[in-house]
């Protein structure tokens, strides 16, 4: 199922960055809240890492990937959508900068998530 706290056995830095950003967005009232799937559970296997809830009641299913230079976001998205067609939102987090510039990584993640939220908001 889902959890709101980090899974201590899961050391996926990209997912931890996204969780931190989602906590901040919840505190700032930009989203109503979120749930996080547990590592290797049914929802994770279905391509769902987070479920983000907007104040409107809309829920956004989100898959998080680690950005890899040789494997651009578009290719990751193509592969993901073929395997998990119901989870249409994917963010690729550039963790290669995490050890030297963590705030840069958080800022990029926040920007990607805010863009995703704006696309998902009802008109």
C-alpha positions in Angstrom: 0.0 0.0 0.0 1.1 3.5 0.7 3.0 5.3 3.4 3.7 8.9 4.3 7.2 8.3 5.8 10.3 7.1 4.1 10.8 3.4 3.7 14.0 2.9 5.6 15.0 0.0 3.3 14.6 2.0 0.2 17.5 4.2 -0.6 16.2 5.7 -3.8 17.5 9.3 -3.6 15.3 10.5 -6.5 12.2 9.4 -4.6 13.4 10.8 -1.3 14.0 14.2 -3.0 10.5 14.1 -4.5 9.0 13.2 -1.0 10.8 16.2 0.5 9.4 18.5 -2.2 5.9 17.1 -1.7 6.2 17.6 2.1 7.1 21.3 1.4 4.3 21.7 -1.1 1.8 20.2 1.5 3.1 22.6 4.2 2.7 25.5 1.7 -0.9 24.4 0.9 0.0 24.0 -2.8 -1.3 20.4 -2.6 -3.7 18.7 -0.2 -1.3 15.9 0.5 0.3 12.7 -0.9 0.9 9.0 -0.4 4.0 7.1 -1.2 4.1 3.5 -2.3 6.4 1.1 -0.4 9.4 -0.3 -2.2 8.4 -3.4 -4.3 4.8 -3.5 -3.3 1.9 -3.9 -5.8 1.5 -0.2 -6.5 5.3 0.2 -7.0 5.2 -2.7 -9.5 2.4 -1.0 -11.3 4.6 2.1 -11.8 3.1 4.2 -9.1 5.6 5.8 -6.6 3.4 8.6 -5.3 -0.2 9.7 -5.4 -0.5 13.5 -5.1 -3.8 15.0 -4.0 -4.9 18.5 -5.1 -7.3 20.6 -3.1 -9.8 20.1 -5.9 -9.9 16.4 -5.1 -7.9 15.4 -8.2 -5.3 12.7 -7.6 -2.1 12.6 -9.7 -0.3 9.2 -10.0 3.4 9.8 -10.3 6.4 7.7 -11.3 9.9 8.9 -10.3 13.0 8.0 -12.2 16.6 8.9 -11.8 17.7 11.1 -14.7 20.5 9.4 -16.7 22.3 11.4 -19.4 22.4 8.5 -21.9 18.7 7.9 -21.4 16.8 11.1 -21.8 13.4 11.8 -20.1 11.5 11.3 -23.4 12.9 7.7 -23.7 12.2 7.0 -20.0 8.6 8.2 -20.5 8.1 6.1 -23.7 9.3 3.0 -21.9 7.3 3.7 -18.8 4.0 4.5 -20.6 4.2 1.3 -22.6 4.5 -0.7 -19.4 2.2 1.5 -17.2 -0.3 3.3 -19.4 -2.5 4.5 -16.5 0.4 6.4 -14.8 0.8 9.3 -17.2 3.0 11.5 -15.0 6.7 10.9 -14.7 9.5 13.0 -13.4 13.2 12.4 -14.0 15.4 13.7 -11.1 19.0 14.7 -11.8 20.6 13.2 -8.8 24.1 13.3 -10.3 24.4 16.8 -8.7 23.0 15.7 -5.3 26.3 15.4 -3.4 27.7 18.7 -4.6 24.6 20.8 -5.2 21.6 19.3 -3.3 19.5 22.5 -3.5 19.9 22.5 -7.3 18.4 19.0 -7.3 15.5 20.0 -5.0 14.8 23.2 -7.1 14.7 21.1 -10.3 12.4 18.5 -8.7 10.1 21.2 -7.4 9.9 22.9 -10.8 9.0 19.6 -12.5 6.4 18.8 -9.9 4.8 22.3 -10.1 4.7 21.9 -13.9 3.0 18.5 -13.5 0.5 19.9 -11.0 -0.4 22.8 -13.3 -1.1 20.4 -16.2 -3.3 18.2 -14.0 -5.4 21.0 -12.4 -9.0 21.1 -13.7 -9.7 24.1 -16.0 
